[in-house]
């Protein structure tokens, strides 16, 4: 019986495309899916590419070369545990299980720790959507060194390429590190998309530009320092004509943003770790705000706005907006990497920030020229988890573009255009670069009403003042 170098379980869109990607790179794949009909249809369509399927897990396992390499692309959560439980009794020493779904990193740590001795478990973040899975995703595996050695040849072949042609995959760290990095990637994706949406909104509301004109502005941005996958796809999203009536499709799409949960995980994780993640969190809130359509319609009728004449000519505004987006995005990345640093310390993961930025250069949704810039910036620091704002090249970029971020945020406020992402990206920068914050005032108030005590800047110790005894 022919033996397969790799097996894949879960044939929804991601699993199918990842299997086809593997086969196209010289790794024939044996597949299995809970619902056999899906596997049958898949193999009918693509079996000739080097793919096959089994109807039972027993046959599936028997068809794989030892040590077995099995990729799970099933729905995150209970389906992963159910699939693992079904597989584990039949696995042998050295077999490697790779969970390529969007699992919560806490689950991945639990699963890694509960693996029977000799069975390797990899929690692998996969980014790039269905197209990326097929043509080359960014891969973020978390596992021990032995498992990485086994899966490396496969993963390096199927991953996207970075700016210098190297595969967008690296051994991120142990157990949950890969899924953690993927989760933060998704949080950054939320923040960047929200900022882009706010830029679109300002051009639409303040300059009354039609979608087609905004798409040409975004197309120009995509030729410069904002060059990225998200700006690339913004162009067809804005310029597509509606098939069902006259006008642009974007104007007929209901303005309620969906979410599958990874953004919320990042926000919750930041709160749990005491990390400051205002823009990524605000992007989650912005999606929630959008969901209150009925309430927004009512309130919009109660608070009428008149939009005044734009503050500066459009051609000038476009340049300021581009710079503001750039500075704002750097702020988003700084927040994301800070969260990673704090968690890595907590989990005792040794992570290489230059490598993380590098594997996001290609394949994933946030791929962008900016990632190459961040990769090089972190390389100067030898991949150490330093704050992005401290790196000279970043400092230079921010000194140049923060005034634009201030200008755009201020114009949004004056014109009544909600700009949660711009505002928080700026707020993060202003706070982190302030030697003194008004937290001293908060400490005073806390000590007044709750005797919570405070520290002083000029001597050690914990102090309490009987405030109400003073002359009030
Ligand atoms: P889904 O997340 O929709 O999962 C569907 C697959 O899970 C099907 O193969 C289904 O089998 C299987 N499954 C379910 Br549901 N419950 C099961 C169970 N109890 N036991 C065994 N199999 C079960 O598929 P997807 O969108 O291809 O995503 C796969 C993973 O990749 C997810 O974790 C997702 O979050 C992640 N991801 C998705 C994207 C994306 O763009 N879609 C991007 C990156 C990562 P069935 O056919 O029998 O129902």
Boltz pocket constraint, residues with backbone or C-beta under 6 A from the ligand:
constraints:
  - pocket:
      binder: B
      contacts: [[A, 9], [A, 10], [A, 11], [A, 12], [A, 13], [A, 14], [A, 15], [A, 33], [A, 34], [A, 35], [A, 38], [A, 73], [A, 74], [A, 75], [A, 76], [A, 78], [A, 79], [A, 80], [A, 82], [A, 83], [A, 100], [A, 101], [A, 102], [A, 103], [A, 126], [A, 127], [A, 128], [A, 129], [A, 130]]
      max_distance: 6.0
